[in-house]
Amino acid sequence: MIDYDKLQKALKHLEIQFQNYRVAQDRPELTELDREAIAESVIQRFETCYDTLWKDVKRYLIEELGLTEVPSSPKPILKLAGQNGLLSSPVERWLDYADARTDTAHDYSGEKASSTLASVEDFLKDAIDLYQTMSGTSWQ
């Protein structure tokens, strides 16, 4: 049985911090540095969620679906997840999330960060759908 606690916790933290990011623009007491720190936190939480998710998908493919030929890197695993009906959105969108994860590995500012932040809402929805599919539980 796969333990999804780490993934659930990571998703909840991303969900909370993303909401904080969305309302930060309307909080006049925050400085620009505060807003930047919140944005960076969202990106870090996205990275944690993404990394935890693709590793849990790999375990799911092996342990629950019984696949024996499972790659060891995110993009091929996500493609395999799509081929096995696990994804509620097109695999291309998941590959975009993979690119966003790579793009933000060492750069939390500028265009790459803005692009990643713009995709977090969709990522959360897709990741929660995938979590529910794999775990068999509904999102609270």
C-alpha positions as CSV (number, residue, x, y, z in Angstrom):
1,M,0.0,0.0,0.0
2,I,1.4,3.4,-1.0
3,D,1.5,6.1,1.7
4,Y,0.2,9.3,0.2
5,D,0.5,11.4,3.4
6,K,3.6,13.3,2.2
7,L,1.9,14.2,-1.0
8,Q,-1.3,15.2,0.7
9,K,0.6,17.4,3.1
10,A,2.6,19.0,0.3
11,L,-0.5,19.7,-1.7
12,K,-2.3,21.3,1.3
13,H,0.7,23.5,2.0
14,L,0.9,24.6,-1.7
15,E,-2.9,25.3,-1.6
16,I,-2.6,27.5,1.5
17,Q,0.5,29.3,0.3
18,F,-0.9,29.9,-3.2
19,Q,-4.0,31.5,-1.6
20,N,-1.7,33.6,0.5
21,Y,0.1,34.7,-2.7
22,R,-3.2,35.6,-4.4
23,V,-4.3,37.9,-1.5
24,A,-0.8,39.4,-0.9
25,Q,-1.3,42.0,-3.7
26,D,-4.2,43.5,-1.8
27,R,-2.3,43.7,1.6
28,P,-0.8,47.2,1.8
29,E,1.2,46.3,4.9
30,L,3.4,44.0,2.9
31,T,6.6,45.2,1.3
32,E,7.7,44.2,-2.2
33,L,10.3,42.0,-0.4
34,D,7.4,40.3,1.5
35,R,5.5,39.7,-1.7
36,E,8.6,38.3,-3.4
37,A,9.2,35.9,-0.5
38,I,5.6,34.7,-0.7
39,A,6.0,34.1,-4.4
40,E,9.3,32.2,-3.9
41,S,7.6,30.1,-1.2
42,V,4.8,29.1,-3.7
43,I,7.4,28.1,-6.2
44,Q,9.3,26.0,-3.6
45,R,6.1,24.3,-2.6
46,F,5.2,23.7,-6.2
47,E,8.6,22.0,-6.6
48,T,8.1,19.8,-3.6
49,C,4.6,18.8,-4.7
50,Y,5.8,18.1,-8.2
51,D,8.7,16.0,-7.0
52,T,6.6,14.0,-4.5
53,L,3.9,13.5,-7.1
54,W,5.9,12.0,-9.9
55,K,7.6,9.7,-7.5
56,D,4.3,8.5,-6.1
57,V,3.0,8.0,-9.7
58,K,6.0,5.8,-10.3
59,R,5.2,3.7,-7.2
60,Y,1.6,3.5,-8.3
61,L,2.5,2.3,-11.8
62,I,4.7,-0.4,-10.3
63,E,2.7,-1.4,-7.2
64,E,-0.9,-0.9,-8.2
65,L,-0.8,-1.4,-11.9
66,G,1.9,-4.0,-11.9
67,L,4.0,-2.4,-14.6
68,T,7.5,-3.8,-14.8
69,E,9.1,-1.4,-17.3
70,V,8.8,2.0,-15.5
71,P,11.3,4.7,-16.3
72,S,13.2,6.7,-13.6
73,S,12.5,10.2,-14.7
74,P,9.5,12.4,-14.5
75,K,8.5,13.0,-18.2
76,P,8.4,9.4,-19.2
77,I,6.6,8.5,-16.0
78,L,4.0,11.1,-16.7
79,K,3.5,9.9,-20.3
80,L,3.0,6.4,-18.9
81,A,0.5,7.7,-16.4
82,G,-1.4,9.3,-19.3
83,Q,-1.3,6.1,-21.3
84,N,-2.8,4.3,-18.3
85,G,-5.6,6.7,-17.8
86,L,-4.4,8.3,-14.6
87,L,-4.4,11.9,-15.8
88,S,-7.6,14.0,-15.9
89,S,-5.9,16.6,-18.2
90,P,-3.8,16.2,-21.3
91,V,-0.3,14.8,-20.8
92,E,1.1,17.8,-22.6
93,R,0.0,20.0,-19.7
94,W,1.9,17.7,-17.3
95,L,5.0,18.0,-19.5
96,D,4.6,21.8,-19.2
97,Y,4.6,21.3,-15.4
98,A,7.8,19.3,-15.7
99,D,9.4,22.1,-17.7
100,A,8.3,24.6,-15.1
101,R,9.9,22.5,-12.4
102,T,13.2,22.4,-14.3
103,D,13.0,26.1,-15.2
104,T,12.6,27.2,-11.5
105,A,15.3,24.9,-10.1
106,H,17.7,27.8,-9.5
107,D,15.8,30.9,-10.6
108,Y,12.8,32.2,-8.7
109,S,12.7,35.6,-10.4
110,G,11.8,36.9,-13.8
111,E,9.8,35.3,-16.6
112,K,10.3,31.7,-15.5
113,A,9.0,32.3,-12.0
114,S,6.0,34.3,-13.4
115,S,5.2,31.5,-15.8
116,T,5.4,28.9,-13.0
117,L,3.2,31.0,-10.7
118,A,0.6,31.4,-13.5
119,S,0.4,27.6,-13.8
120,V,0.1,26.8,-10.1
121,E,-3.7,27.0,-10.1
122,D,-4.1,24.4,-12.9
123,F,-1.3,22.3,-11.4
124,L,-3.1,22.2,-8.0
125,K,-6.4,21.1,-9.7
126,D,-4.6,18.4,-11.8
127,A,-2.5,17.2,-8.9
128,I,-5.4,16.9,-6.6
129,D,-7.3,15.0,-9.2
130,L,-4.4,12.6,-9.6
131,Y,-4.0,12.3,-5.9
132,Q,-7.7,11.3,-5.6
133,T,-7.3,8.8,-8.5
134,M,-4.3,7.1,-6.9
135,S,-5.3,7.2,-3.3
136,G,-9.0,6.5,-3.8
137,T,-9.9,9.2,-1.4
138,S,-11.6,12.5,-1.9
139,W,-9.9,15.8,-1.2
140,Q,-10.8,17.7,2.0
